[in-house]
Amino acid sequence: MKRYSLQLLLLLCVGLLSACISESMDSQETPSKVKEGDDIPSFTLHASDGQEVSSTALDGQVYVLTFFDTGCPDCQQELQVLQRIYDKFHSVIPVLNIPRSQSKDEVQAYWSKAGLTMPFHIPDNLELYYQFATRTIPRTYVIDEKGKVCATFTDSPIADFDTLEAI
C-alpha cells in the first residue's frame, strides 16, 4: 500500500510541475518562436475594457505582452508582477495580458478574485499564441518602440518587477 501511495504522490507531483505546459508535447519545439531582436507579429485584440489594440497602433512605443493561464501557478505570480508594472507605468507603457485559451468570463472571474485591475485581451483563437510558441506559459515579451522584441521571459525564470522596471 505504501508503494502505491508513493507512486500516486510522484504522479501528482509530475502533474503539478507540468501544469503550465499545454497539451502539445512536441519535444522538438524550440523554447520560443519569437526571440529577442525579432519583429513582433502583427495582431489585433479586444481588451476587457472595450478598447481595440493592434501592433500597428502600438508602433512607436514600448509595451509588454504576456500569454498566461489563470490556473498556472507561475502565471498567477507573473500576473501580480505585471499588475505592479501596470500600476506604475500604465500611462506610458501598455501591458497586454492575453490568455492562451480561456474565455473572457473565466479570466474576469480570476481577475476579480486576485484583485487585478489591468485590462486583459481576449484573442479570437490560438493563432497569435502559436505565432510565439506552442507550449509553456507564462510567456512575457517586452517590445521596443520599433516593434522588435527586446526581452523575453518564460516560466524559468519568470520576469520580476525590478527586471521589468529596469528594461
C-alpha positions as CSV (number, residue, x, y, z in Angstrom):
1,M,0.0,0.0,0.0
2,K,2.9,2.4,0.8
3,R,4.4,1.7,-2.6
4,Y,1.2,2.6,-4.4
5,S,0.7,5.7,-2.3
6,L,4.3,6.8,-3.2
7,Q,3.7,6.2,-6.9
8,L,0.5,8.2,-6.8
9,L,2.2,11.1,-5.0
10,L,5.0,11.0,-7.6
11,L,2.5,11.2,-10.4
12,L,0.7,14.1,-8.8
13,C,4.0,16.0,-8.4
14,V,4.9,15.4,-12.0
15,G,1.4,16.6,-13.0
16,L,1.7,19.8,-10.9
17,L,5.2,20.5,-12.3
18,S,3.9,20.3,-15.9
19,A,0.7,22.3,-15.2
20,C,1.9,25.2,-17.2
21,I,2.7,23.2,-20.3
22,S,0.0,22.8,-22.9
23,E,-1.4,19.6,-24.3
24,S,1.2,19.7,-27.1
25,M,4.1,17.7,-26.0
26,D,6.3,18.1,-29.1
27,S,9.7,17.9,-27.6
28,Q,11.3,19.1,-30.8
29,E,9.9,22.6,-30.4
30,T,12.3,25.4,-29.6
31,P,11.6,27.3,-26.4
32,S,10.3,30.3,-28.4
33,K,9.4,31.1,-32.0
34,V,9.8,34.8,-31.4
35,K,13.1,35.7,-29.9
36,E,14.9,38.9,-28.8
37,G,15.6,41.0,-31.8
38,D,12.7,39.7,-33.9
39,D,9.9,41.8,-35.2
40,I,6.6,41.4,-33.4
41,P,4.0,39.5,-35.4
42,S,1.0,41.6,-36.5
43,F,-2.1,41.4,-34.3
44,T,-5.4,43.0,-33.3
45,L,-7.0,42.3,-29.9
46,H,-10.1,43.4,-28.0
47,A,-9.4,44.5,-24.4
48,S,-11.7,43.7,-21.5
49,D,-12.3,47.5,-21.1
50,G,-13.8,47.5,-24.6
51,Q,-10.8,49.1,-26.4
52,E,-9.2,47.6,-29.5
53,V,-5.5,47.4,-29.7
54,S,-3.2,46.4,-32.5
55,S,0.5,46.0,-33.1
56,T,0.2,48.8,-35.7
57,A,-1.4,51.2,-33.2
58,L,1.4,50.4,-30.8
59,D,4.2,51.4,-33.2
60,G,6.5,53.9,-31.7
61,Q,6.0,52.9,-28.1
62,V,7.4,50.3,-25.7
63,Y,4.9,47.7,-24.4
64,V,4.7,44.4,-22.5
65,L,2.9,41.4,-24.0
66,T,2.2,38.3,-21.8
67,F,0.5,35.0,-22.5
68,F,-0.9,33.3,-19.4
69,D,-3.5,30.8,-18.0
70,T,-5.1,31.6,-14.7
71,G,-4.7,28.1,-13.4
72,C,-0.9,28.2,-13.8
73,P,0.9,29.0,-10.5
74,D,3.8,30.7,-12.4
75,C,1.3,32.7,-14.4
76,Q,-0.5,33.8,-11.2
77,Q,2.8,35.0,-9.8
78,E,3.7,36.8,-13.1
79,L,0.3,38.5,-13.3
80,Q,0.9,40.1,-9.8
81,V,4.2,41.4,-11.1
82,L,2.6,42.8,-14.2
83,Q,-0.1,44.4,-12.1
84,R,2.6,46.4,-10.3
85,I,4.2,47.3,-13.7
86,Y,0.7,48.4,-14.9
87,D,0.1,50.4,-11.7
88,K,3.3,52.3,-12.1
89,F,3.6,52.7,-15.9
90,H,0.2,52.3,-17.5
91,S,0.0,55.9,-18.7
92,V,3.2,55.4,-20.8
93,I,3.7,51.6,-21.2
94,P,0.7,49.4,-22.3
95,V,0.6,46.0,-20.6
96,L,-1.2,43.4,-22.8
97,N,-2.3,40.3,-21.0
98,I,-3.5,37.5,-23.3
99,P,-5.0,34.2,-22.0
100,R,-3.7,31.3,-24.0
101,S,-7.1,29.6,-24.3
102,Q,-9.5,30.9,-21.6
103,S,-12.8,32.7,-22.1
104,K,-13.5,36.3,-21.0
105,D,-15.7,35.0,-18.2
106,E,-13.0,32.7,-16.8
107,V,-10.4,35.4,-16.9
108,Q,-12.8,38.0,-15.4
109,A,-13.6,35.7,-12.5
110,Y,-9.9,35.2,-11.8
111,W,-9.2,39.0,-12.1
112,S,-11.9,39.7,-9.5
113,K,-10.6,37.0,-7.2
114,A,-7.0,38.1,-7.5
115,G,-7.8,41.9,-7.3
116,L,-6.3,42.7,-10.7
117,T,-7.3,45.9,-12.4
118,M,-5.2,45.9,-15.5
119,P,-7.1,45.1,-18.7
120,F,-6.8,41.7,-20.4
121,H,-7.1,40.9,-24.1
122,I,-9.1,38.0,-25.5
123,P,-7.8,36.7,-28.9
124,D,-10.3,35.2,-31.3
125,N,-8.3,31.9,-31.3
126,L,-4.9,30.4,-30.5
127,E,-3.3,31.7,-33.8
128,L,-1.5,34.6,-32.1
129,Y,-0.1,32.4,-29.3
130,Y,1.1,29.9,-31.9
131,Q,3.0,32.6,-33.7
132,F,5.0,32.9,-30.5
133,A,5.2,29.3,-29.3
134,T,3.2,26.1,-29.0
135,R,3.7,25.5,-25.3
136,T,5.0,26.8,-22.0
137,I,3.5,29.8,-20.1
138,P,3.8,32.3,-18.8
139,R,5.5,33.9,-21.7
140,T,6.3,37.6,-21.4
141,Y,7.8,39.9,-24.1
142,V,9.0,43.5,-23.9
143,I,8.5,45.2,-27.2
144,D,10.5,48.3,-28.1
145,E,9.3,51.4,-30.0
146,K,10.5,49.9,-33.3
147,G,8.2,46.8,-32.9
148,K,11.1,44.5,-32.0
149,V,11.3,42.1,-29.1
150,C,13.9,43.5,-26.7
151,A,13.4,41.0,-23.8
152,T,11.7,37.6,-23.3
153,F,10.7,35.7,-20.2
154,T,9.1,32.2,-19.7
155,D,8.5,30.2,-16.6
156,S,12.2,29.8,-16.0
157,P,12.8,32.5,-14.9
158,I,9.6,34.5,-14.8
159,A,10.0,38.2,-15.0
160,D,10.3,40.1,-11.7
161,F,9.3,43.7,-11.1
162,D,12.9,45.0,-10.8
163,T,14.0,43.4,-14.0
164,L,10.9,44.7,-16.0
165,E,11.2,48.1,-14.4
166,A,14.9,48.3,-15.4
167,I,14.1,47.4,-19.0
